[in-house]
């Protein structure tokens, strides 16, 4: 296996494997090493540290859910999926796990994983899965390069999306910054790119930097550039993103990840356009327009002391809220048609279709992973069900566990009855036992997320003892003592 900082040989993409079992990583490295430059890590922290050292993120990742310090639970694996997609939204992530639990598989896919693969996995089959993922990724990149400047990127006609499109047209030509807020997977980068393409700067450079994907010590030279000899390894002078953007657009994704020291320097650029290359004393002037995005609530980050209020107010002169997919109504069906046609054409197969009940179920599903989750579901169904008419039974394994959201601290009887009526009307019948199991699993997963995987605290939050929680996590039916 090559060291992490070596560049991949021509035509050999990088593959990240995260598993705390050395036998697994060694075996997969040997089996896949001819086709991929394999990078192996044994923990979430190790994987994040390695990614920040790489000049480009890996195209593919294989991630185990049960990682230290909680290898008995999937929490670290779930968090790593979110970390990897924050680092590189285009990365294709496959969960390769011995925790072959249907709820875990569904949740991993809702977070953005392309597929859940149970251990042990046949290397030949794994090679086919990875090769197919690269083919799809390459097709998406070609489509992006070939997209015309005025092509419709934001697909949908719902009131929420029409409002967003109207705001894009309204803000496009302004010189002031724009802050884009929205959930993970909702399409914030697509909105930023659309804002640039609609503006008078469309013919100028558009540069994007993911602040979560770069080591804190490298943020300043990356943004502002550096002089020769400014630090170890700076063999030549280099321009930064502000300089290279010129009079175009600079998009800073996940801006909430910026260190406080860098936030102060960024504020100076927004106030008067001035910045300095690392190792220089003379000031330069930036004329780039800045767009920033975050899936965090920056107002809450301000309260915690993690984000500067003066920077927030400078960035949020104009704010665009990207609506979650669950609020877009019939746009779920328009996006289904768009992605189904695209991936069927790229794969050279007939598209799948949905019967009336399946279409209602698709419309009713909340898509917690937003457009990214919808797209991944379409890709999987195109591979597995090309040309078939699908029923609700075909769709259910693709969906994450849904929970009934309480209106207050605990739902009243009227709330529960109303939610049940709406659900039954949408689905035209359910399996009560499966629904109750889904509710239980949903609350367990929610408690583990809130307590960051601490089983004792999660059990306390749920009002059961730890032994009972372990049993229910493992699919048992043990009751409270």
N, C-alpha and C positions, 0 to 999 in steps of 0.2 A: 504493500500500500504506500502511496506517495504521501509526503508530508503535506499538511493543509495549505501552505502558502505557495506550493508549486503550481504553475499554470497547467491546465489540462491539455493533453496532446490534442492536436487538430482533429476535430470530428469526434472526440470522446467526451461526452457530457459528464458533469459531476453528479454524483449520487451521495446524499447524506444518509447514513444509517445511525439511528439513535437507539441503543439497547444496552442494558447493563450486563447482559450475558455475553462474555467474551467469545464463547463457542459460536454463538449466533453470528456475531459480527465477523469473526474470522472465516466462518463457512461461507457467508454471503459475499464477503470481500473476494474470496477465492473464486466463487461461482460467477460473480458478475464483473470481476476485474478486467476481463478482456474488452467488454463493451463500455465500461464506465470507469471514471476516476472515483474510487470509493473513499469517502471520508467517514470515519467511525467515531462516535462519541458514546459515553456511558451514562450521561445525565442531561437534564434540561439545561443546567447552567453551563456545562461543557459545550453543548451544541451552540448556545447563544454566543459564548466567547469565541468559538471557532468561526462562526458566520461573520462576526464583525472584523475578522482578520482577512477575509477573502475579498479580492477585487470585484468578484461577481458572485451572486448567490447560486447555489446548486439548482439545477433544473428540476431534480426529483429528490424526494426524501422518503425513507422508510422509518416509521416511528413506532416504538413499543409504547403501550399505554402505562404499564407498570414500571415506573422509573423511580430511582431514589429521590427523596428519602421515604417515599410511601409506595414501595413496589407492590403492595397488596391492593392498592387502590388505583383507579385510572386518572386521578386528579392531575398529576404532573404531566402525563401524556396529553390530556385535554389542553392544559395551559400551553404546552409546547406547540401544539397545532396552531393556536392563536398567535403565539410568538413568531412562528415561521411565516405565517401569512402576513403579519404586520411587517416583517422584514422583507418579504418578497411576495406580493399578492399573486404573481404568476406561477409560483412554485406548485408542483403537483405532489401532494402528500398522500402516502399510503400508510395506513395503520396496519402493522404486522404484529399481531398480539396473540398471546396464549389465553388472554381473558376473552374467550369467545362468547360474550354476552350480547344478545341482540340489542338491548337498550344502549350499551356502550357503543356498539357499531353505529347505531342510528345517531347518537349524539356526536360522535366523531365526524360523521359525514355532515351533520348540520353545522358544525364548527368550520367546515371547509375541506375536510379530507376527501380525496377523490374516491377512495374505496377502503374497505376493511377486509384484510386478508388474514385468515386464521393460521396460526402455527400448528404443525409444521407445514411449510409451503414448498411445493415442487419447484426447484430453480428454473426449470424450463418454462413452467407456467408463469412464474414471476417475470422472466425475461420478456414474455409476450405482453404482459400487462404494462410493464415499463415502456417497452417500445411503442405500444399503442398510445400511451400517455404523451410521449414525445411527439408523435405524429399529430395529435390533436393540438398540442401546444404550438407546434410550428405552423399549423394551419391558422390558428388565432393570430399569431404574429404577422403572417402574410396578409391576413384580412385587415389588420390594423394599418400596415404600411400602405395598402392599396386603397384605403378608405378615402374618398374624396373630401375635400375641405368642408363642403357644405352638406355632407351626408348626415342623415339623422342618426344620432348616437343614442339618445335617450328615448327608449321605446316605450310608448304608452300614451294613453289619452285620459287617464284619471284626473279628477280635479287637482289632486295634490301634485301630480307630475306636470300638469299644465301650468300650475302656479310656479313651479321650479323653472320651467322653460321660460316663462315670462320674466322671472327675475334674472335669469342668465342674459337675456337680450337687454334688459335694463342696465345691468352692471357691467356688461362686457367691455365697453369702451372707456370706463372710468379708469383713472390712474391710481385710485386708492386700493389698498389691500382688500382681499376677500377672505373670510374665514368660512370654511365648509365643515359643517357638523353632521354626523350621522353614524349609525351603527356599523359595525364591521360587516363587510360584504355588501353594503348598500350601493356602492358605486361612486364614492367620493372622488377617486382619481379620474373617473370618466367625466364627472361634472367639471373638474378643474381643466381637463383637456378641452372640453366643449366651450368653456369660458374663453380660453385662449383662441380657439378657432373662430369664434364669433366676433372677436375683437379686431381692432385695426392693427394689432400686433401679430396677426395670424402668420404673416410672412417672416416674422422674426423667430429667434430660437425659443424653444420650450424645453426647459430643463426641470427634472423632478428629482428630489432627494428624499428618501425615507429616513427620517431622523431616528427611527427605531433600529435601523439596519447598519448603523455605523458606531464605532467605538467613541465614547465621549471625547477622548483625546484627539480624535481625527476630525471632529466636527468643524473646528475653526479653520484648519488649513483646507478642508474640502470646500467650505463656503467662501472663504476669503482668499485662498491661495497662499503661497509661501515663497520666501526668498531662498536662494541657494544657501545651504548650510544652516538653515533656520533650526533644524533639529536633526537627530541621527537618521540617516537615510535620505535626507533632502539633497540629493546630488545635483539637482538643477532647480532653477526657479520654476514655479508653476502657477498658472492662473486658477482661480477658484470659480465656483458656480455663479457667483454674482457677476464676475467679469465676463465669463463665457456667455451668460444670458444676454448681455448687451442691453438692447432696448426691448427685449422680448419678455418672457414670463418665467418666473422661478416658482415652482410648486414645492412646498415643504410639507410632506405628509407626516402624520404622527408628531406634530410639533410639540405636543405635551411631553415628549421624551427628551427635549433639549435640556442640558444642564443649566442651572440658574445663571452661571457666569456667562454662558453663551447667549442666554436670553437678553442680558443687558447689552451685549454687543449687537445683537440683532435689532434691538430697540433703537440704537443709534442710527443704524442704516435706514430704518423706517422714518425717523425724525428728520434727518438731513441728507440721507443718501451716502454718508461717509463710512468708509471702512478701511482697514489696513491689512495688507498681506502679513502673515506671520513672519517676523524677522525684519520687517521694514518699519520706518517711522513716518514716512510720507503717506498722506491720505489719498485714497481714490474715491471716485464717485460712481455709484450704481444708479442706472436709470431703468432697471428692470422692475416690472410689476410683480408684487408678491401675492401668491395665493397660499394659504395654509389650510391644513385639515387635521381633524382629530376625532377619534371615536370616544375619547374621554369627555366628560363635562368639565371644561376648563374653569368654570366658575367654582366648581367643587375643588379643583386642584389649587385655585387661589386661596380658598379657605384653609387648605392643608399646608400652605406655604410652599407648594411645589411649582407654582407658576406666577409670574409677575403680573399684577393687575394692570400696570401701565402698558405692558406689552399686549395684554389681552385687548385693551381698549383701542390700541393702535391697529391691531390685526382685524378687529371686528367692526371696522367702519361699515362694511357690508357683510352680512351673515347669510349664508345659504344653508338651509336645513334640508338634507336629503332624506325623504320619507322612507321608513322601512317598508319592505314589500307587503307586509300584512295590511298596510293602509291603502294599497293601490288597486284593490278590487279586480276589475276585469283585465287590468294590465298583466296579471299573473298568466292569463290565457294568451295574451299577445306575446309575452316573453316566451312562453312555451312554444308557440308556433314559430317564432324567430329562431330560437336555438335548435329546435327539432329539425327545421329545414337545413340550417347551416351544418350541423354535425352529421346529418344523414348524407348530405352532398359530399362532405369531406371524407366520409367513410365509404362512399359508394354503395349505400344500402337504401332500402325503402324506409321512410320514417314510420315510427310507431304511431298509433292513434289511441284515443281514450273513448270508452263507451260513456253513456250519459251519466251513470252513477260515478264513474271514475273522474269525469270532468268536474262534477259537483264536489267530489272529495278534494281534487286539486285546488279548486277555487276556495274551499273552506280551510285548507291547511295554512298555518301562520307563517311558514318559512322563516324560522328563527335565524337562519344563516343568510337570509335575504337573497339577492340575485345570485350571489356566488353559489349558494346551496341549490337554487333552482337549476342553474346551469349544470352543476355536477350531476344532479339527478337525471337531467336530460341526456348527458353523456353516457351514464351507466345504462339507462334504458335503451338508448340507441345501440349500444353494444350487445345487450342481452335480449332485447325484444324487438329487433328491427322487423318492420313490416307487420307486426302483430297488433291486434285490437286488445287493449289492456282493460282490466277490471279493477275495482277497488282492492281486491285481494293482491293484485300485482303491484299496486302502489304502496300499500301499507308498509312493507319491509323497507321502503326507501325513506320513510318519514321518521322524524325524531318523535320521541314521546312528548305528547302534549299534556299540559296541566290546566286545570281550571284556575284562572287568576282570581284571587280573592279581592273583593271591593274594599274591604277594610282589613283589620288585623285578622279576622276570621270571617268567612262568608256567612251571611244569614241564610235561612231556609229559602226565602224568596229569591235571593241571588242564585243559589244553586239550582232551584227549579227553573228559573228563567234561562240559565246557561244550558241546562239539560234539554229544555224544549228546543232551543235554537240548534243545538248539536244534533238532536234526533231528526229535526226537520231537514237539516242539511244532508245528513248521511243516510236517511231512510232506514234506520235500524243499526244497532251496535251489538257487540258481545260484551255484556255487563262485566263478566269476570276479567276480560282483557282490559276494559276501561279502568276498573278499580286497580288492577296491577300497574297500569300506565300511570295513574295518579300517584300511587305509592312510589314508583320508581322516580317520577318527576320531582316529588318532594324530597326524596333521598338525595338525588343529584343536586338539587337546589341547596340543601343544607350543607353538603360537602363543598360546594363552591363558596358559599358564604363563609364557611369556617376554614377554607383553604386546605381541605382534605383531612382536617383533624376529626377523627371518627368519634372521639369522646364528646367533643363540643357539638358535633352534628347530632349525636344521639340525644344530648340534652335539649337541643333546639327542637327536636322532633317529639320529645316527651317519652322516649323509650330508652331502655338500657343498652349499653354498648354491645353486649352479646347478641341481643335481638337485632340490632342494626347490622352487625356482621352477617348474621344469618340471612337477613332480607337482601343485603347486597349480593350475596351469593346465591340468591334464588330460593332460599329456604322458606318455610312457612311457620317458623317458630313464633309463638305469641309472647307478649310481654309477661314477665314474671309477676 
